[in-house]
C-alpha cells in the first residue's frame, strides 16, 4: 500500500524553464512533507520541506506547494539548471513520528 | 564529520548466501533508519532504531531479514538466506530532531 505516490517515473525540461514534480498522498494524518534529491551513487539529500499549516514554501529556485484538500504537493524549480538533473523523492511524516514515508521517485532530466 | 558511512558499497552474492550490510551513523544522532530502494516502491523503510532500540520493524520483508544496533555507532542489516529478489540499493540514515542524513548506500546483487 503506497501511501506516498509519485506517478511520473521520469520527466524532462529545458534549461532555464520551469520543472514541476508532483506527489500525491493518501494518509490525511500526514502533517509534514519533504523533498529529497538524489544523484547517482549517492544517498538522498534534503531539499525543501513544508508543514501542513502552510500551502507554500520557497527557497531560492525551489518552491513547494501543498494542496491538503487534494492530498497533493508539487515541487517547482525555476529556472531549471543542468545540475538539477537527479531523482527527486517526495516524503511525508505523521505528527511526532520520526519515520519518513517516501514515494517511488521521479527522474528529472534538464536538457540544454 | 564523515557523514553516515555504509559498507560495502557494492555486494554481489549467490542465492542462499548470508549478506551483512554495515552502517556507522553520525556521532550524536540518536535515530537510525534502514531503507531499501527499488524501482517499483521507491524508498521503503525496513526498520528504525531510537537510542539503539528497535522501534518499528514492520517494513522488514520477512524472517530472512534481521537488524541490530549493538551500540550508538554501529548497525548491521543481515539477510540470510539471500534471494535474487533482495537485489536493491540499501540505505542507512541517521537523524537527530528529524533531520535525516543518508549514507551512500550498498548496492546488493543476488545472483
Interface residues (C-beta under 8 A of the other chain):
Chain A: X2 X6 X9 X41 X42 X43 X44 X45 X46 X89 X91 X93 X98 X99 X100 X101 X102 X103 X104 X105
Chain B: X4 X31 X33 X35 X37 X39 X40 X41 X42 X43 X44 X45 X48 X50 X55 X56 X91 X93 X95 X98 X99 X100 X101 X102 X103 X104 X105
